[in-house]
C-alpha cells in the first residue's frame, strides 16, 4: 500500500463509538504501516482513547467537532442540520482530497443522504448502489444493491454489474469476476421485464465482464459467481433473511449442545470443527458496505460491530482508495453507452 494513504474516520458514529472506532483504528494500523487517519469527533473523548493506541496515535490527526449524527436521526433532517457533524466532516474530507476514503458506523440513511449530497454521482451513473460482501463455500462474493434505492431498471442493473465487478477486483482481489443477476430461475424467460432486459443488455454491451446469466438465491452460497446484481429492495430482503437464518442456526446449535450430558460431550468433540465453521461465517470479516457510483469512496460499517469488524471496514476503504476502481467504472460506462442508445429505438418500436 502506498505511503501516506489517508482514511477519514467518523469517530462518533456507531453503537459503541468512540471506543470501538479507536480500537479498530489501532488494530488496522498494526498491520498497515503506510496508512494515516483523519479522525473526526469530540477531541476530549478521542484523545484519552488514542493514548491507549500506540500504533495508530502517531498517524492520526484529530479534527475536533462536538456535533454528531444520532443513530435515529432522519436523513432529511441531517441534510439541513448535519453540516459540521463528525459524519459530514468525514465525507467532506474525501471531497476536498484530504483523504482517499471515509468510514462511518453511524446512521445508514443519514450517511447515504450526506454522501450523495456532498460527493454527487459519477457522470453516467443513474443511481448509486450499496454493495456488501457475502460469505460463500469458496470465499466471498459481492452483492448489490443492498438498499441504496428500492427499484432498478435494466440499464441500472448493468451499471451495478460494472461497479460490482470493479469492487470485487479492488477489495476481494478477483482478477476476472464472474457476474450474475439474481432471479427466481436460471431460464431466460424467468423474472420480470427489467431483469430479462438487463441480461440482454449485458450480453449486447460488449463489456469486458464475465457475465454468467441468472442465479437463484439458493445458489449464492455455492461460490460459483463473484458478483450478484439485484435491485435494492430484493437485495436488502435477501441479505437480512440470510443474516436471520444464520443467527437462528447458531442459536439452535447452542441449544442442541446444551440439551444434555451426552450432547455436551459431543460439543466438546466437535469444538475444533465448530471454531473453523464460526471463523468462516464470522460477519466481522465481511463488514464494510460501500456506496458505489459517487465521486468518492464512503464505507458503511455495521453500527454494532467490534474493533475487528471496524478494522475490516477500514481495510475495505483503503483497498478502494488505492485501486483503479473509478477509472474502470468510467471506462465501462462509456462502453455501455452505445448499447443503451441502440436499445432505446428498439424499445420505442416495440411499444
Steps between C-alpha positions, in 0.01 A plus 500: 500500500635840402651730763275744677162384378259693721165357614238733646317355801171599665613458860156543655287271280379160618345329800829478689680811378750644556670212684451234232599746227839571658557134587424412136748767386768350721435147377516608135805723551701211643498321163492801261794732572446717190154627594422818694168619640283808540281437803195725533323547832517627855867548582436466872356153445744388231836607646491270808410206276783579258738505795429124525562450127879528463513388136214711364550815708817630327326468163168650605393863476193588704267760350281619781124541484250466779218422256404148396217321320261308725428139403127581472539829311297539181704537179299807393574664833873435463504657154380820665683478832787256448771745394786497747421158645769233517325308220472804272861598561624147431330500158605860428865398540459262204347776288785742575763234428628487857420127511455219247197351677270545799369247753202532734304259719228760546142539381473325160229723354678817605834373369351417162316833473804707602733300274278561198456868588868572562669279241232482227463217250759399241401613153320214326371336819124538540488378860763411759498150645596355837728199459581250770697176531335161541684186625488197270642147495788622284570838658303824471269652241382858457128580490330822395276691538432434870265792551632829366180509295199272463458441126741471206436488128702301245763765441551553872549126552780508241652802676488299825679214321774738383548644849474161671767345278735793568432468875570125493831564327600780740392352834481122451793477261307308232670563166207405276181511709209279393178703504138382517159663543283373786179342371232245592643257245791453262286474186502794259122552525493519882466826694348837425576712196778716648697190604464331160585825320797554732641161402445574130672837536794342683555259211459771235728755665836334423620576852818323619296323769455125546118497506349167612130580450251448784560353844239378747522606867582150627806487272670816633681308772652254249770752410456443126465873436689796646239776454123478544295785354146590608277794589523656847173361635581140407862529608411643840239228562743229386790602723282559808334161448843335475620678815187391688536136393868502599409628849221242529733211408761625747242524782355157418844342506574656839170373638561151359850477650365605841206256496663230713825336620551296182434803281750702702760225458432503126546875499848459647592249229388724214632822654799536261276454196246748640773759551603462136137533391449807718814664357375449143158646582628786720310811378781725624721367220258630236410826676503815291245593237592759236280761333601452137443753224607811691793734439685355796513191722277475808491177702215411736601286796238309695397716794531222756834355390809465716860602434559201269203597284589869494857419399358297210290801391817711497667229292219524243543880489878474457467236226250715311706812552814357341326314213411597144132459582393844381683481166372147432138599567519813285660309211233228505219754527630651177494154341141450620370822345479375135310187600257705707447744215431213259253344739290817532366507136424127520291551815318792334422290189380208712261725693 
